[in-house]
Amino acid sequence: MTPALLAIACLFAITLCYSKTCAASPFGNCRKCKGFGFAMKTDRKGRLKRGKHCRRCNGVGKRIRVGRWLYNRAARLHRDGTR
């Protein structure tokens, strides 16, 4: 196999795996709060405690994946165009 063909095959496999992930689990953990829904802080003794409410995920701890967002956008565009 040539290196270009091998690279295309690898990219295709990665794309296929990511699309399966988006279909099976459309929501991932929030990157800012790591899925907690709030920031972790430490008190003066170094113990962890709950911090502020996460503004990015609105305290839910989940975000929609990029691939699922693109799929939803394309499906909505197709549905609106065929009415």
N, CA, C and O atoms as a DFTB+ gen file, in Angstrom:
332 C
 N C O
     1  1       0.844      -1.186       0.000
     2  2       0.000       0.000       0.000
     3  2       0.888       1.248       0.000
     4  3       1.951       1.280       0.620
     5  1       0.433       2.232      -0.689
     6  2       1.168       3.485      -0.709
     7  2       0.848       4.272       0.552
     8  3      -0.208       4.066       1.149
     9  1       1.729       5.163       0.966
    10  2       1.472       5.943       2.179
    11  2       0.219       6.817       2.086
    12  3      -0.478       7.010       3.082
    13  1      -0.067       7.341       0.899
    14  2      -1.255       8.187       0.747
    15  2      -2.522       7.376       0.938
    16  3      -3.467       7.830       1.583
    17  1      -2.542       6.168       0.374
    18  2      -3.713       5.303       0.512
    19  2      -3.903       4.860       1.959
    20  3      -5.028       4.763       2.450
    21  1      -2.798       4.596       2.625
    22  2      -2.853       4.214       4.035
    23  2      -3.375       5.367       4.897
    24  3      -4.149       5.143       5.828
    25  1      -2.958       6.589       4.593
    26  2      -3.427       7.753       5.350
    27  2      -4.922       7.967       5.130
    28  3      -5.646       8.292       6.071
    29  1      -5.387       7.789       3.905
    30  2      -6.812       7.931       3.619
    31  2      -7.619       6.871       4.348
    32  3      -8.694       7.156       4.877
    33  1      -7.099       5.640       4.378
    34  2      -7.796       4.554       5.085
    35  2      -7.872       4.845       6.585
    36  3      -8.896       4.583       7.216
    37  1      -6.790       5.386       7.156
    38  2      -6.784       5.724       8.586
    39  2      -7.775       6.846       8.890
    40  3      -8.504       6.780       9.879
    41  1      -7.801       7.870       8.046
    42  2      -8.753       8.968       8.252
    43  2     -10.196       8.481       8.136
    44  3     -11.064       8.916       8.894
    45  1     -10.450       7.584       7.193
    46  2     -11.787       7.025       7.043
    47  2     -12.195       6.228       8.277
    48  3     -13.337       6.319       8.728
    49  1     -11.255       5.441       8.826
    50  2     -11.549       4.646      10.027
    51  2     -11.821       5.549      11.229
    52  3     -12.730       5.284      12.016
    53  1     -11.036       6.608      11.368
    54  2     -11.241       7.544      12.480
    55  2     -12.590       8.242      12.347
    56  3     -13.304       8.406      13.336
    57  1     -12.942       8.653      11.126
    58  2     -14.226       9.309      10.889
    59  2     -15.380       8.372      11.192
    60  3     -16.373       8.783      11.793
    61  1     -15.262       7.124      10.785
    62  2     -16.308       6.138      11.044
    63  2     -16.490       5.907      12.552
    64  3     -17.619       5.838      13.038
    65  1     -15.385       5.788      13.281
    66  2     -15.465       5.589      14.734
    67  2     -16.087       6.804      15.421
    68  3     -16.890       6.651      16.341
    69  1     -15.720       8.014      14.981
    70  2     -16.274       9.217      15.599
    71  2     -17.760       9.344      15.314
    72  3     -18.525       9.767      16.181
    73  1     -18.177       8.981      14.101
    74  2     -19.608       9.053      13.792
    75  2     -20.400       8.046      14.616
    76  3     -21.530       8.330      15.012
    77  1     -19.831       6.882      14.878
    78  2     -20.492       5.894      15.749
    79  2     -20.592       6.431      17.180
    80  3     -21.604       6.237      17.854
    81  1     -19.539       7.101      17.633
    82  2     -19.556       7.683      18.975
    83  2     -20.637       8.755      19.091
    84  3     -21.358       8.814      20.086
    85  1     -20.743       9.603      18.062
    86  2     -21.749      10.667      18.076
    87  2     -23.162      10.093      18.035
    88  3     -24.075      10.658      18.639
    89  1     -23.353       8.986      17.337
    90  2     -24.673       8.367      17.265
    91  2     -25.028       7.687      18.589
    92  3     -26.170       7.768      19.041
    93  1     -24.058       7.022      19.206
    94  2     -24.330       6.297      20.444
    95  2     -24.426       7.221      21.649
    96  3     -25.270       7.020      22.522
    97  1     -23.569       8.230      21.701
    98  2     -23.537       9.147      22.834
    99  2     -23.386      10.567      22.317
   100  3     -22.264      11.057      22.193
   101  1     -24.510      11.254      22.006
   102  2     -24.408      12.577      21.401
   103  2     -23.888      13.660      22.341
   104  3     -23.500      14.730      21.873
   105  1     -23.868      13.423      23.632
   106  2     -23.393      14.414      24.588
   107  2     -22.117      13.928      25.250
   108  3     -22.005      12.764      25.634
   109  1     -21.156      14.837      25.381
   110  2     -19.907      14.548      26.071
   111  2     -19.782      15.438      27.293
   112  3     -20.608      16.325      27.507
   113  1     -18.763      15.208      28.087
   114  2     -18.547      16.031      29.273
   115  2     -18.118      17.436      28.876
   116  3     -17.433      17.627      27.871
   117  1     -18.524      18.409      29.668
   118  2     -18.121      19.797      29.447
   119  2     -16.615      19.888      29.654
   120  3     -16.072      19.325      30.605
   121  1     -15.943      20.610      28.747
   122  2     -14.487      20.713      28.837
   123  2     -14.038      21.667      29.933
   124  3     -12.919      21.547      30.432
   125  1     -14.873      22.593      30.309
   126  2     -14.473      23.578      31.314
   127  2     -14.576      23.004      32.730
   128  3     -13.650      23.142      33.529
   129  1     -15.708      22.359      33.033
   130  2     -15.907      21.847      34.400
   131  2     -15.674      20.336      34.500
   132  3     -15.837      19.750      35.570
   133  1     -15.291      19.706      33.376
   134  2     -14.993      18.266      33.321
   135  2     -16.196      17.411      33.714
   136  3     -16.026      16.317      34.253
   137  1     -17.410      17.898      33.449
   138  2     -18.614      17.116      33.693
   139  2     -19.223      17.288      35.074
   140  3     -20.252      16.679      35.364
   141  1     -18.623      18.094      35.929
   142  2     -19.166      18.293      37.272
   143  2     -20.347      19.262      37.275
   144  3     -21.282      19.086      38.056
   145  1     -20.320      20.265      36.430
   146  2     -21.360      21.288      36.426
   147  2     -20.978      22.492      37.265
   148  3     -21.718      23.473      37.334
   149  1     -19.830      22.411      37.898
   150  2     -19.328      23.505      38.719
   151  2     -17.818      23.394      38.790
   152  3     -17.255      22.326      38.546
   153  1     -17.172      24.477      39.120
   154  2     -15.716      24.485      39.258
   155  2     -15.330      23.918      40.610
   156  3     -16.055      24.093      41.590
   157  1     -14.204      23.248      40.669
   158  2     -13.700      22.734      41.944
   159  2     -12.712      23.742      42.519
   160  3     -11.830      24.232      41.814
   161  1     -12.868      24.046      43.799
   162  2     -11.974      24.960      44.498
   163  2     -11.403      24.244      45.708
   164  3     -11.892      23.188      46.107
   165  1     -10.382      24.818      46.276
   166  2      -9.846      24.281      47.522
   167  2      -9.992      25.336      48.605
   168  3      -9.883      26.536      48.354
   169  1     -10.241      24.857      49.808
   170  2     -10.311      25.800      50.913
   171  2      -8.897      26.040      51.453
   172  3      -7.923      25.594      50.846
   173  1      -8.777      26.721      52.556
   174  2      -7.461      27.076      53.084
   175  2      -6.661      25.861      53.520
   176  3      -5.431      25.897      53.539
   177  1      -7.349      24.792      53.869
   178  2      -6.647      23.580      54.308
   179  2      -6.293      22.665      53.134
   180  3      -5.655      21.630      53.326
   181  1      -6.705      23.040      51.920
   182  2      -6.371      22.243      50.747
   183  2      -7.421      21.212      50.376
   184  3      -7.213      20.429      49.449
   185  1      -8.541      21.197      51.078
   186  2      -9.605      20.246      50.759
   187  2     -10.435      20.778      49.599
   188  3     -10.646      21.985      49.478
   189  1     -10.907      19.870      48.744
   190  2     -11.733      20.272      47.618
   191  2     -13.134      20.637      48.084
   192  3     -13.688      20.005      48.984
   193  1     -13.691      21.650      47.470
   194  2     -15.072      22.024      47.739
   195  2     -15.698      22.536      46.454
   196  3     -15.007      22.842      45.483
   197  1     -17.000      22.622      46.470
   198  2     -17.734      23.048      45.294
   199  2     -17.517      24.542      45.048
   200  3     -17.591      25.358      45.966
   201  1     -17.247      24.875      43.784
   202  2     -17.025      26.264      43.421
   203  2     -18.236      26.851      42.724
   204  3     -19.376      26.496      43.021
   205  1     -17.975      27.751      41.797
   206  2     -19.046      28.438      41.093
   207  2     -19.711      27.545      40.053
   208  3     -19.127      26.583      39.553
   209  1     -20.949      27.900      39.752
   210  2     -21.757      27.271      38.727
   211  2     -21.076      27.455      37.367
   212  3     -20.631      28.561      37.060
   213  1     -20.981      26.395      36.538
   214  2     -20.313      26.493      35.231
   215  2     -21.196      27.263      34.253
   216  3     -22.364      26.926      34.060
   217  1     -20.627      28.299      33.640
   218  2     -21.398      29.130      32.709
   219  2     -21.470      28.509      31.325
   220  3     -22.424      28.764      30.590
   221  1     -20.489      27.703      30.954
   222  2     -20.472      27.126      29.607
   223  2     -21.577      26.081      29.430
   224  3     -22.269      26.088      28.412
   225  1     -21.750      25.194      30.396
   226  2     -22.760      24.136      30.263
   227  2     -24.010      24.429      31.085
   228  3     -24.920      23.601      31.134
   229  1     -24.071      25.568      31.716
   230  2     -25.205      25.987      32.544
   231  2     -25.442      25.029      33.713
   232  3     -26.581      24.824      34.132
   233  1     -24.376      24.451      34.232
   234  2     -24.468      23.602      35.409
   235  2     -24.906      22.184      35.128
   236  3     -25.089      21.411      36.068
   237  1     -25.083      21.809      33.868
   238  2     -25.528      20.468      33.513
   239  2     -24.357      19.502      33.497
   240  3     -24.499      18.349      33.904
   241  1     -23.203      19.957      33.031
   242  2     -22.022      19.110      32.968
   243  2     -21.867      18.406      31.634
   244  3     -20.896      17.675      31.439
   245  1     -22.789      18.606      30.718
   246  2     -22.737      17.954      29.414
   247  2     -22.729      18.988      28.304
   248  3     -23.208      20.107      28.490
   249  1     -22.182      18.619      27.139
   250  2     -22.181      19.466      25.962
   251  2     -22.475      18.577      24.767
   252  3     -22.232      17.371      24.813
   253  1     -22.993      19.158      23.703
   254  2     -23.261      18.385      22.498
   255  2     -21.963      18.270      21.708
   256  3     -21.218      19.242      21.580
   257  1     -21.699      17.093      21.184
   258  2     -20.473      16.868      20.413
   259  2     -20.536      17.604      19.084
   260  3     -21.625      17.861      18.572
   261  1     -19.390      17.946      18.523
   262  2     -19.319      18.702      17.272
   263  2     -19.956      17.918      16.132
   264  3     -20.709      18.483      15.338
   265  1     -19.666      16.635      16.043
   266  2     -20.233      15.817      14.977
   267  2     -21.744      15.729      15.062
   268  3     -22.425      15.764      14.038
   269  1     -22.273      15.617      16.263
   270  2     -23.719      15.561      16.431
   271  2     -24.346      16.908      16.118
   272  3     -25.444      16.962      15.564
   273  1     -23.664      18.006      16.467
   274  2     -24.166      19.342      16.156
   275  2     -24.242      19.525      14.643
   276  3     -25.221      20.068      14.132
   277  1     -23.210      19.071      13.923
   278  2     -23.214      19.167      12.465
   279  2     -24.325      18.314      11.856
   280  3     -24.990      18.739      10.912
   281  1     -24.526      17.112      12.395
   282  2     -25.601      16.252      11.900
   283  2     -26.964      16.898      12.135
   284  3     -27.809      16.900      11.239
   285  1     -27.184      17.440      13.323
   286  2     -28.461      18.100      13.622
   287  2     -28.695      19.283      12.684
   288  3     -29.812      19.489      12.209
   289  1     -27.643      20.062      12.416
   290  2     -27.756      21.211      11.531
   291  2     -28.104      20.772      10.107
   292  3     -28.954      21.384       9.460
   293  1     -27.449      19.713       9.617
   294  2     -27.710      19.218       8.262
   295  2     -29.117      18.624       8.160
   296  3     -29.803      18.823       7.158
   297  1     -29.544      17.901       9.187
   298  2     -30.888      17.312       9.169
   299  2     -31.949      18.400       9.199
   300  3     -32.962      18.285       8.509
   301  1     -31.741      19.448       9.978
   302  2     -32.682      20.551      10.038
   303  2     -32.755      21.294       8.711
   304  3     -33.837      21.682       8.271
   305  1     -31.603      21.494       8.071
   306  2     -31.559      22.158       6.776
   307  2     -32.280      21.322       5.710
   308  3     -32.999      21.869       4.874
   309  1     -32.093      20.021       5.739
   310  2     -32.770      19.139       4.784
   311  2     -34.272      19.126       5.030
   312  3     -35.064      19.193       4.091
   313  1     -34.657      19.039       6.300
   314  2     -36.078      19.001       6.639
   315  2     -36.775      20.314       6.236
   316  3     -37.886      20.282       5.708
   317  1     -36.135      21.455       6.480
   318  2     -36.734      22.739       6.104
   319  2     -36.763      22.926       4.592
   320  3     -37.647      23.607       4.073
   321  1     -35.814      22.334       3.882
   322  2     -35.769      22.491       2.436
   323  2     -36.754      21.610       1.695
   324  3     -37.083      21.887       0.542
   325  1     -37.229      20.557       2.334
   326  2     -38.135      19.626       1.655
   327  2     -39.586      19.805       2.077
   328  3     -40.425      18.973       1.729
   329  1     -39.899      20.828       2.792
   330  2     -41.292      21.038       3.218
   331  2     -42.101      21.646       2.146
   332  3     -43.293      21.891       2.335
